[in-house]
Amino acid sequence: MKHGRKISGGRYHAFRKKKRFEIQGQKRVVKLGDNKGRTKKGRGNIKKTFLLKTKYVNVQDKGRTKKVEIKNVIETPSNKFLARQNVITKGTIVETTLGKVKITNRPSQEGVVNGVLAA
């Protein structure tokens, strides 16, 4: 069966267009560099803070948290090309002064970068 068509071959027509709150926003990419962030007004007058560039990661090690500088992006499991562009996403492994750290949050949505030491 063809996508978006009836069994008879006729088309399905959209019954309405998307409303403003249903439209996706612009894709945000967090890169390695001097700290740069933005605040966006969300629905219900909520303010969302997100990163565009960062140089630091909060590393949890044995119950203690330290703010450590990121040296380099080593590996991104979702897409190997993102590691070459120094893009930081959830699951990315970065090189720091403490060693290899795995990013555990979504920095493009939270405004900070958190991680744990990778084995």
N, C-alpha and C positions, 0 to 999 in steps of 0.2 A: 504494500500500500504506500502510495506517495505521501510525503510529509505535507500536511496542510491541505489535503484534499479529501473529499468524500469518496465513498466507494464507487459512486456513479461517475466520478471524475470532476465533479463541480468543486468550486473553491469555497472555503470557509471565509466569511467576511468578518473582520473585527467589529464588535458591536460598539466600541468606543475607543478613543485615543487614551494614552496614559495621562494621568493627572500629574500635577507638579511634584507632589510628594512621592510619586511612584517612579519618577525619572532618576536614573543613577547619576551620581556626581562624577566629577573628573577623577581619573585614577591617580592615586598618590604613590609616589615612589620615594623611599627613604634611601639616600645615598650617604656615602662616607665623606665627611667634610666638616667645616665649622658649623656649630649649632645654628639651625634655622628652623623655626616652627611657625605655625599659623593657628588661628582660632576661627572656627566657623560656627555660625548660628544654626542650630538644628531645630527640628520640629518641637513645639512646646517650649520655645525660648530656652533650649538647652544649648550651652556652649561646648563645642567639641574641639579639643586641642589635638593637633597632629604634627608630626615631624616631617620635614623635607630633607634635612641634612643633620647628621649627628657625628660626634667624635668620641662619645663616651657610652659605656654600658654599665648597668648596675649588676654586679656579679654576686650570686649567693654561693658561699663556701662554708660548709659546716655551721649553718645557722647564722652566719654573719654576712652582711652585705657591704660591698666595697664599690666605689665608683672608679672604673678603670678605663684607660684610654684604649681605643681600638686602633691596632696597627694596620690590619689588612683583612679583607674578606677572603676566606679560603674556599668555602664550598657552600652552594645553595642547592639542597636536594630537589626543590621543585623545578629549577631551570638552571642548567650549567652556565648559560650565557649571562645570567644576572650576576654571578660571582665575578665575571670579567669586568662588568660595569660598576662593581663595588656597590651593589644594591643590597640592602638589609631587609630581610623578611623573616617571618616565623620559621624556625628550623635552620636558619643560616648558621654556619660555623665560622667564627671570626677569630683572628689572632690578637691576643692582648698581652700585656706585660705579665699577667698571671699564667698565661698559657692559652690553650684553645677553649673557647666558650661557645655554647650553643644558645641561640636566642630563643626564649620561651614565650614571648608575647608578640602582639602585632603592633609594631611601632607606628605604622601608618594610620592607626586608629586610636592610639593611647597617648602619644606625646612623650613617652619615655621608652628606653630599650632595656629590657631585663634579660638575664641569662644565667645559666649554671655552667660550671666547669665540665667540659666534655672529657670522657675517659680516653 
